[in-house]
Amino acid sequence: MAFKLNSVVPWGRNLAEYRLMFLLNDEDMKKKIAGFGDGPASFNCEATRQGHNITSFDPIYQFSTEEIRGRIDEVRDVVMKQMSENTDNYVWTHIKNLEELENTRMSAMRLFLEDY
Ligand SMILES: C[S@@+](CC[C@H](N)C(=O)[O-])C[C@H]1O[C@@H](n2cnc3c(N)ncnc32)[C@H](O)[C@@H]1O
């Protein structure tokens, strides 16, 4: 079955979030890292700029920058609306509120698109 971009919710985290999420310490970062399902995260871009060796895999990479940017623009408001309706289901320790969440996600995805 063909992979359709309009069924994907591209939503990307940044390097700092990846390091927390996967407990990546400085020694881990010296290894070759394969990121499966990295999507529009800025993990690869930021880590590569720091000299690390990251290879990302994701079916959305068959699409162009403009196609992925278009899909991000389509889902952004939908995701943020759902988040605003479910704030009690999330822990707001690192990211303090919805505005910070949206800014963090959009800046990660902007970096991804610049680098892609
Ligand atoms: C919500 S995004 C999260 C991206 C990134 N992991 C992050 O945390 O910032 C989920 C990603 O998983 C990808 N994905 C879905 N099915 C996949 C599969 N079977 N293999 C690899 N990636 C997949 C999607 O294309 C999408 O880019």
The ligand as an ORCA input file, in Angstrom:
! r2SCAN-3c Opt
* xyz 0 1
  C       4.860     12.512     15.295
  S       6.268     12.192     14.224
  C       7.573     12.153     15.443
  C       8.950     12.442     14.852
  C      10.134     12.285     15.788
  N      10.327     10.906     16.203
  C      10.041     13.152     17.028
  O       9.822     12.608     18.116
  O      10.225     14.365     16.907
  C       6.069     10.429     13.838
  C       6.874      9.998     12.656
  O       6.840      8.562     12.561
  C       6.941      8.236     11.195
  N       6.539      6.842     10.948
  C       5.292      6.327     10.894
  N       5.326      5.017     10.597
  C       6.636      4.689     10.455
  C       7.324      3.478     10.150
  N       6.651      2.356      9.938
  N       8.662      3.495     10.101
  C       9.349      4.639     10.331
  N       8.766      5.828     10.621
  C       7.415      5.840     10.684
  C       6.043      9.245     10.527
  O       6.311      9.376      9.149
  C       6.360     10.523     11.330
  O       7.347     11.299     10.685
*
